[in-house]
Amino acid sequence: MKVAIAGGGIGGLATALMLHGAGIDVTVYEAVPEPRPLGVGINLLPHAVQELRRLGILERLLPLGVATEELCYANRHGQFVWREPRGLAGGYSVPQLSIHRGKLQMALLEIARQRLGEAVVRTGRKVTGFVSDGGGPVRFHLEDSVTGRSYDEKADVLVGADGIHSAIRAQLHPGDGTPRWSGQLMWRGTTLAPPFLTGKSMALIGTRGRKVVAYPLSAPDARGNALINWIAVLDNTAHGLPGAEDWNRPGRLEDFLPEFASWSFPWLDVVELMRGAEGTYVYPMIDRDPLPTWTSGRTTLLGDAAHAMYPVGSNGASQAILDARALTRALLEEADPSAALVRYEQERLSATAAVVAANRNQGAARILDLAEERAPDGFGDVGNVFASGEREAIAADYQRVAGFTAAGVAAGGAGGRPGL
Ligand SMILES: Cc1cc2nc3c(=O)[nH]c(=O)nc-3n(C[C@H](O)[C@H](O)[C@H](O)COP(=O)(O)OP(=O)(O)OC[C@H]3O[C@@H](n4cnc5c(N)ncnc54)[C@H](O)[C@@H]3O)c2cc1C
């Protein structure tokens, strides 16, 4: 069987590695002529990290990031609302990994080329559409991103892993339109700064409409500074969108720093952190409504192309990696490729739609909004702000929806099925 993947991002490359590991012939077509390490930090949750371990590549990826030990939520006064251990510290058999997105993508690309051969990832090749010939192979259209030359290729299966602006999704669902904007903007940056809390903590501070997320992407250097990834989120309906969404659009400190001017806490100086960044990027909080179907004949969707979600709860890249495993398993176990795609979609569509919905509701970070509603001026004892067991239940609910309870991961990952 020959599988073609549109898009060499995290989802497309993870899928290529898994299919190859299962003995399936695969080619990746990536629109960018020379992929570069773009983006800032992302987090991979243990169920996705477990899949990377199964691929035998975790040892290569771990030194590129930080094994997150703790997730903590604090109000805008810097008081802790909830703290939970994560990864190995949280009883998982695998770590949670904070890693630079670009470094992860480049590492996956290098590993794919080493394992599958240099020619397997064809860069500068944009997939522009497809034609399904009844039950047979799928023909798809390509455009050379440099020369503009168009040509066609065929494969037994076409996977659209071409991100939030997927051409394959647009053809499958012409009425889908543009992504949905929450009305918020995110400014993202990285800063060399002293580590905070455990040195491997991820902090979420504030509320839905004015929030900062921070976590380290490296161990401290000789001077004691770690590379800290941070994101400032603000309601910004008055200003509107700063043009078409672009992960690499530069942002301006003066557009958001004043909103956080008093956020210098004994355990983290948010203002210094933001001031210390070499540059910032601004991106809108966008997602897409879940689709009724991802599949038509021998063509399907994966990752952001299938289920773009708000970057809340560390699930964007993690869910793409889970898709890759489910698709590989279905293609191995079903003789008929169309039946395999239907089975893959049945396993993943409603599961990921639930994560899209949970993220619209802030995931477990809604703990922060409850704290603000109930104790806007802060608290003496957080135990008086929440009912007994309430915060534990909110955190556990999101873990269940997103498929990463410690018990589920121990039982074999999302879907609870060990191996392939
Ligand atoms: C440049 C960039 C920077 C990002 N930075 C961040 C970040 O800082 N924080 C964060 O949380 N998320 C970021 N993301 C999104 C994050 O990578 C995804 O949410 C997640 O990893 C799921 O990955 P994916 O493979 O489905 O999509 P993506 O990672 O978006 O990958 C899609 C790939 O498909 C390629 N592509 C697009 N259209 C076509 C086409 N027609 N034919 C062939 N190839 C095509 C793209 O060039 C890209 O390489 C970024 C994405 C990109 C593309």
The ligand as an SDF file (V2000), in Angstrom:
LIG
                    3D

 53 58  0  0  0  0  0  0  0  0999 V2000
    4.9730   27.6470   11.2210 C   0  0  0  0  0  0  0  0  0  0  0  0
    4.1220   27.1070   12.3580 C   0  0  0  0  0  0  0  0  0  0  0  0
    4.3710   27.5640   13.6450 C   0  0  0  0  0  0  0  0  0  0  0  0
    3.5830   27.1020   14.6920 C   0  0  0  0  0  0  0  0  0  0  0  0
    3.8400   27.5650   15.9510 N   0  0  0  0  0  0  0  0  0  0  0  0
    3.0960   27.1270   17.0040 C   0  0  0  0  0  0  0  0  0  0  0  0
    3.3490   27.5930   18.3090 C   0  0  0  0  0  0  0  0  0  0  0  0
    4.2440   28.3950   18.5360 O   0  0  0  0  0  0  0  0  0  0  0  0
    2.5530   27.1460   19.3260 N   0  0  0  0  0  0  0  0  0  0  0  0
    1.5460   26.2460   19.0820 C   0  0  0  0  0  0  0  0  0  0  0  0
    0.8520   25.8690   20.0200 O   0  0  0  0  0  0  0  0  0  0  0  0
    1.3000   25.7700   17.8650 N   0  0  0  0  0  0  0  0  0  0  0  0
    2.0480   26.1870   16.7980 C   0  0  0  0  0  0  0  0  0  0  0  0
    1.7810   25.7190   15.5490 N   0  0  0  0  0  0  0  0  0  0  0  0
    0.6780   24.7360   15.3700 C   0  0  0  0  0  0  0  0  0  0  0  0
    1.0690   23.3530   15.8480 C   0  0  0  0  0  0  0  0  0  0  0  0
    2.2450   22.9440   15.1970 O   0  0  0  0  0  0  0  0  0  0  0  0
   -0.0700   22.3990   15.5430 C   0  0  0  0  0  0  0  0  0  0  0  0
   -1.2250   22.8250   16.2550 O   0  0  0  0  0  0  0  0  0  0  0  0
    0.1670   20.9570   15.9770 C   0  0  0  0  0  0  0  0  0  0  0  0
    1.5220   20.6220   16.0320 O   0  0  0  0  0  0  0  0  0  0  0  0
   -0.5550   19.9770   15.0260 C   0  0  0  0  0  0  0  0  0  0  0  0
    0.2880   19.8090   13.9030 O   0  0  0  0  0  0  0  0  0  0  0  0
   -0.1770   19.5630   12.4060 P   0  0  0  0  0  0  0  0  0  0  0  0
    0.9070   18.7290   11.8100 O   0  0  0  0  0  0  0  0  0  0  0  0
   -1.5630   19.0840   12.3230 O   0  0  0  0  0  0  0  0  0  0  0  0
   -0.1760   21.0240   11.7530 O   0  0  0  0  0  0  0  0  0  0  0  0
    1.0220   22.0110   11.4840 P   0  0  0  0  0  0  0  0  0  0  0  0
    2.0780   21.9000   12.5150 O   0  0  0  0  0  0  0  0  0  0  0  0
    0.4100   23.3290   11.2280 O   0  0  0  0  0  0  0  0  0  0  0  0
    1.6800   21.4690   10.1160 O   0  0  0  0  0  0  0  0  0  0  0  0
    1.0590   21.5550    8.8480 C   0  0  0  0  0  0  0  0  0  0  0  0
    2.1470   21.4310    7.7880 C   0  0  0  0  0  0  0  0  0  0  0  0
    1.5060   21.3530    6.5080 O   0  0  0  0  0  0  0  0  0  0  0  0
    2.1700   22.2130    5.6000 C   0  0  0  0  0  0  0  0  0  0  0  0
    1.1680   22.5760    4.5910 N   0  0  0  0  0  0  0  0  0  0  0  0
    0.1760   23.4700    4.6740 C   0  0  0  0  0  0  0  0  0  0  0  0
   -0.5800   23.4520    3.5550 N   0  0  0  0  0  0  0  0  0  0  0  0
   -0.0490   22.5000    2.7460 C   0  0  0  0  0  0  0  0  0  0  0  0
   -0.4060   21.9830    1.4720 C   0  0  0  0  0  0  0  0  0  0  0  0
   -1.4680   22.4480    0.7950 N   0  0  0  0  0  0  0  0  0  0  0  0
    0.3600   21.0080    0.9180 N   0  0  0  0  0  0  0  0  0  0  0  0
    1.4570   20.5180    1.5960 C   0  0  0  0  0  0  0  0  0  0  0  0
    1.8320   20.9720    2.8080 N   0  0  0  0  0  0  0  0  0  0  0  0
    1.0800   21.9400    3.3970 C   0  0  0  0  0  0  0  0  0  0  0  0
    2.6510   23.3600    6.4720 C   0  0  0  0  0  0  0  0  0  0  0  0
    3.7250   24.0580    5.8610 O   0  0  0  0  0  0  0  0  0  0  0  0
    3.0650   22.6330    7.7460 C   0  0  0  0  0  0  0  0  0  0  0  0
    4.4000   22.1870    7.6910 O   0  0  0  0  0  0  0  0  0  0  0  0
    2.5340   26.1560   14.4540 C   0  0  0  0  0  0  0  0  0  0  0  0
    2.3040   25.7080   13.1530 C   0  0  0  0  0  0  0  0  0  0  0  0
    3.0870   26.1550   12.1040 C   0  0  0  0  0  0  0  0  0  0  0  0
    2.8430   25.6410   10.6890 C   0  0  0  0  0  0  0  0  0  0  0  0
  1  2  1  0
  2  3  1  0
  2 52  2  0
  3  4  2  0
  4  5  1  0
  4 50  1  0
  5  6  2  0
  6  7  1  0
  6 13  1  0
  7  8  2  0
  7  9  1  0
  9 10  1  0
 10 11  2  0
 10 12  1  0
 12 13  2  0
 13 14  1  0
 14 15  1  0
 14 50  1  0
 15 16  1  0
 16 17  1  0
 16 18  1  0
 18 19  1  0
 18 20  1  0
 20 21  1  0
 20 22  1  0
 22 23  1  0
 23 24  1  0
 24 25  2  0
 24 26  1  0
 24 27  1  0
 27 28  1  0
 28 29  2  0
 28 30  1  0
 28 31  1  0
 31 32  1  0
 32 33  1  0
 33 34  1  0
 33 48  1  0
 34 35  1  0
 35 36  1  0
 35 46  1  0
 36 37  1  0
 36 45  1  0
 37 38  2  0
 38 39  1  0
 39 40  1  0
 39 45  2  0
 40 41  1  0
 40 42  2  0
 42 43  1  0
 43 44  2  0
 44 45  1  0
 46 47  1  0
 46 48  1  0
 48 49  1  0
 50 51  2  0
 51 52  1  0
 52 53  1  0
M  END
$$$$
